[in-house]
């Protein structure tokens, strides 16, 4: 069992150097990462976005991490919370846990330990996935973040992999653009761009090299579904997939994105 991509994380850290380092490492692990630098900003982002896990520094401007943790729990937010701080006194750790935190990591820390703690929290929350996901002859090795189809290796970027794994974890059902954006992209995503269509087109071009056996289908006006035609009812036609490819070839707006 291991951690899987397609998860959105809120990192609350006011030290710009640490925030850049942690966010970069997490994005390389295919997390979508939003960064908040104050307690109020963290609460605002948690109110308007859905997060799978939160890394929360204690010593942040405005409301401190303990207060933010308490407010998140009072509002009904149940995602795992990892407290991150330079304060290692037993009283501080107890206070963090009493305010609703699930774990506590003291600075300085090794990034590998941070990843291990996140995996442990996801395992406790039931978000851990099988080590391999199979959809027809498509195989995703989630530990190595590698993909093959019919024994042929498929090379994907980190974001392409995150998108494909999210679709694979929801194989057999239609997944809409809003749901994809919510879990695979971060706050910089422009909902008016065609970025999702572009990435779907890229992934489709790589996994559906044999057009006679397509796995990634478009549902016009609804979203996308991953599965063979026998696995998913009302599969879209070849013409629909061709139209989707044509739409996705249009240019993406210049707005900055982590995609």
NORJOBEL-V632516 format. One record per backbone hydrogen bond with DSSP energy under -0.5 kcal/mol. NH is the residue of the N-H (numbers start at 1). CO is the residue of the C=O. Records with the same first field share a line. If there is no record, write none. Layout:
BEGIN
NH->CO + CO
END
This chain:
BEGIN
2->129
6->30
9->32
10->53
11->9 + 34
12->10 + 55
13->11 + 36
16->14
19->15
20->16
21->17
22->18
23->19
24->20
25->21
26->22
27->23
28->24
29->25 + 26
30->27
31->26
32->7
33->31
34->9
36->11
39->61
42->38
43->39
44->40
45->41
46->42
47->43
48->44
49->45
51->49
52->8
53->8
54->80
55->10
56->54 + 82
57->12 + 55
58->84
60->58
61->37
65->58
68->64
69->65
70->66
71->67
72->68
73->69
74->70
75->71
76->73
77->72
80->52
82->54
83->81 + 103
84->56
85->105
88->86
93->89
94->90
95->91
96->92
97->93
98->94
99->95
100->97
101->96
102->81
103->81
105->83
107->85
113->110
114->110
115->111
116->112
117->113
118->114
119->115
120->116
121->117
122->118
123->119
124->120
125->121
126->123
127->122
128->122
129->2
133->140
135->138
138->135
139->148
140->133
141->139 + 146
142->131 + 140
143->131
145->141
146->141
147->154
148->139
149->152
150->137
152->149
153->151
154->147
156->154
161->157
162->158
163->159
164->160
165->161
166->162
167->163
168->164
169->165
170->166 + 167
171->168
172->226
173->170
175->224
176->174
180->176
181->177
182->178
183->179
184->180
185->180 + 181
189->186
191->189
193->190
198->194
199->195
200->196
201->197
202->198
203->199
204->200
205->201
206->202 + 203
207->203
208->204
211->209
213->210
214->211
217->215 + 225
219->223
220->218
222->219
223->219
224->175
225->217
227->215 + 225
231->228
232->228
241->237
242->238
243->239
244->240
245->241
246->242
247->243
248->244
249->245 + 246
250->247
END
